[in-house]
Amino acid sequence: MDGMIVLAPMEGVLDYSMRRLLTEINRYDWCVSEFVRVSDVVVSQKVFFKEVPELLEGGTTASGTPVWVQLLGSRPDIVAESAMVAVKLGAPGIDLNFGCPSRLVNKSMGGAAVLRNPALVGDVARAVRDMVPPEIPVTAKIRLGWDDAAEAPEIIRNLDRAAVSRITIHARTRNDVYTPGTVKWEAVQPLSELTKIPLIINGDITGPDSAREALRLSGLQDIMVGRQAVSVPNLERVLRTGAEPMTAVASLRTCLSFEEILSSRMAEHYRKARIKQFLGYVRKARPEIQDLFREVCLREGLSEIIAVLEDGIRNPGRYSLDACCSE
Ligand SMILES: Cc1cc2nc3c(=O)[nH]c(=O)nc-3n(C[C@H](O)[C@H](O)[C@H](O)COP(=O)(O)O)c2cc1C
């Protein structure tokens, strides 16, 4: 595909270390950080550095991919001032989260809850757009609506008036959460006719076939990928260049590289959890790692877990890893 491919924000999964890993392997056009919560006070420099450590390194991952800072909040003035703090710290772009379905977040009028008030979506976006310098892109990430895609046209019109740079649409409603089979790429096509602002299609893109179908049905050119970008660590290369999806053994090697990145940043306890989380994602695309994954889950110590990974790489037959698996 020729369009842009953006690495999605994923709270608790696509953090600094995972962004670094995946942008070393791929050439994503940009990444979006996990959301930074904006409540009643302007977000401090300290919080931004903790949540988006790339801001200490020029606003890009180690391999140079820009990391846009995502903000989640519904008070236009406070979100705008927080955006300005992030920009002063070097954020190359600001993304606004209007899609998070978490009950806790929604209860305090954050994420997808704002979609129930389309005027407020526009107000937050306008305030941020007016506050930050014009050369810094301000984007919005939305769902089709709260419980009905009928809400989407008004949201799009308000974002159009706010003059955001791009709008990413996760083609589900909030009440669809992540339920399989609920994504509606075709619902995005009529929305694209309401605005000249470029839209990005997101949701359930897992490989070349689904990317083609999502682009055909939505009529768009650009995509954002999340969960499958972790499951297939070279997904951008697969989509852009037609490379083969990473094999099980190569994914294990990638897991060791991940552990190396984590080792300089986290205590052992967290590293074990992150390795298991990563392998859990890989298993969705590569079910043949199941036996090895079970072995990893049985191990207590980090060094034992690493030994299992190394054993899988050296002796793939022992864990039935040579089976082939497509998209
Ligand atoms: C564990 C998890 C965490 C997420 N965190 C965020 C987030 O911080 N901000 C956001 O806008 N979307 C978040 N999302 C939504 C994703 O960015 C994306 O819209 C969604 O997963 C659909 O795309 P996919 O099918 O390519 O994964 C999250 C999704 C998951 C599964």
The ligand as a Tripos MOL2 file, in Angstrom:
@<TRIPOS>MOLECULE
LIG
   31    33     1     0     0
SMALL
NO_CHARGES

@<TRIPOS>ATOM
      1 C1         -4.7670   -2.5220   25.3100 C.3       1 LIG1
      2 C2         -5.2320   -1.3520   24.4770 C.ar      1 LIG1
      3 C3         -4.8900   -0.0670   24.8610 C.ar      1 LIG1
      4 C4         -5.3250    1.0410   24.1090 C.ar      1 LIG1
      5 N1         -4.9540    2.3060   24.4900 N.ar      1 LIG1
      6 C5         -5.3380    3.3740   23.7340 C.ar      1 LIG1
      7 C6         -4.9090    4.7090   24.0640 C.ar      1 LIG1
      8 O1         -4.1590    4.9400   25.0170 O.2       1 LIG1
      9 N2         -5.3620    5.7210   23.2700 N.ar      1 LIG1
     10 C7         -6.1870    5.5030   22.1950 C.ar      1 LIG1
     11 O2         -6.5830    6.4450   21.5040 O.2       1 LIG1
     12 N3         -6.5550    4.2620   21.8450 N.ar      1 LIG1
     13 C8         -6.1540    3.2090   22.5800 C.ar      1 LIG1
     14 N4         -6.5100    1.9330   22.1900 N.ar      1 LIG1
     15 C9         -7.2430    1.7490   20.9220 C.3       1 LIG1
     16 C10        -6.2690    1.4920   19.7620 C.3       1 LIG1
     17 O3         -5.4690    2.6210   19.5170 O.3       1 LIG1
     18 C11        -7.0260    1.1310   18.4630 C.3       1 LIG1
     19 O4         -7.8990    2.1860   18.1540 O.3       1 LIG1
     20 C12        -7.8360   -0.1640   18.5980 C.3       1 LIG1
     21 O5         -7.0820   -1.1760   19.2230 O.3       1 LIG1
     22 C13        -8.3080   -0.6610   17.2310 C.3       1 LIG1
     23 O6         -7.2210   -0.8330   16.3520 O.3       1 LIG1
     24 P1         -6.5350   -2.2890   16.0960 P.3       1 LIG1
     25 O7         -7.6470   -3.2330   15.7180 O.co2     1 LIG1
     26 O8         -5.5430   -2.0370   15.0000 O.co2     1 LIG1
     27 O9         -5.9030   -2.7080   17.3880 O.co2     1 LIG1
     28 C14        -6.1100    0.8300   22.9470 C.ar      1 LIG1
     29 C15        -6.4350   -0.4680   22.5630 C.ar      1 LIG1
     30 C16        -6.0160   -1.5520   23.3110 C.ar      1 LIG1
     31 C17        -6.3930   -2.9440   22.8580 C.3       1 LIG1
@<TRIPOS>BOND
     1     1     2 1
     2     2     3 ar
     3     2    30 ar
     4     3     4 ar
     5     4     5 ar
     6     4    28 ar
     7     5     6 ar
     8     6     7 ar
     9     6    13 1
    10     7     8 2
    11     7     9 ar
    12     9    10 ar
    13    10    11 2
    14    10    12 ar
    15    12    13 ar
    16    13    14 ar
    17    14    15 1
    18    14    28 ar
    19    15    16 1
    20    16    17 1
    21    16    18 1
    22    18    19 1
    23    18    20 1
    24    20    21 1
    25    20    22 1
    26    22    23 1
    27    23    24 1
    28    24    25 2
    29    24    26 1
    30    24    27 1
    31    28    29 ar
    32    29    30 ar
    33    30    31 1
@<TRIPOS>SUBSTRUCTURE
     1 LIG1         1 GROUP 0 **** ****
